[in-house]
Amino acid sequence: MAEAIIKGLLASGACSARELIAADMRAERLHEIRETYGIEVDADNAQAASKADVVVLSIKPQAFGKALPSLTSAIDPSKLLVSIAAGIPVRVIEHLCPTGTRVVRTMPNTPVIVDAGCTGIAAGTHATPEDVALTQRIFEQIGLTVTLDEALLDAVTGLSGSGPAYIFLIIEALADAGVKVGLHRQAAQKLAAQTVLGSAQLLIETGAHPGLLKDKVTSPGGTAIAGLHTLEAGGLRTTLIDAVEAATSRARELGEELSAKLTAGSNRTQ
């Protein structure tokens, strides 16, 4: 995720290499990033954060409790803190940071790696509209953004955060179907993937309702309606809705578990 952001900012011209700094505990990773993008790197989180106006926390939620305390000494209300750690609520981040820290929480998905992601953005207690706008500009370099209340970020996780897994499964199933009806595997997979990509692009660029676009493909007594009848009989629509609902509930549960551990650890330290 961090490399995708760096790559997107540089490729779009939104930032120059001299305006970026990356921190990581692995020396070989820092060397790779420096050689590839020509930006400054540092093995010390706090030292890197002290030089920045915007600090992006690109860390796994399981490592959050160890990583954040290592740089809080370099964070103050003059800096914007952007978190992409899944499941960690703003209130917990604010609890672990100095009073008044400006926090924006985001939920990107893995297609940001190819500049085709989507990111949910939610403002913290002290974040300003300008902070949210700046966060939008950062993540718009690697895809689309949606700004919403933090309470809805679990739903973003269930839909677009976990969504690529659903789509990969659908593409795999379509490719299997292509093989079953006589196509070679490679051709079937290319056709399936491009069909999903093209359909999504058509929907985004036209802004049309998906039902309207579906109807345009569906001729009376034709092949598409025969296939759609089978999908409806198999409960595809209900299954996808249930999958998003289940993933949203699980995201909420994981967030509550992580929050309890982080706040308990912080209280013991205090």
Summary of the structure (lengths in Angstrom):
residues: 270
radius of gyration: 21.5
end to end distance: 32.0
largest distance: 70.3
contacts: 794
relative contact order: 0.10
helix: 65%
strand: 12%
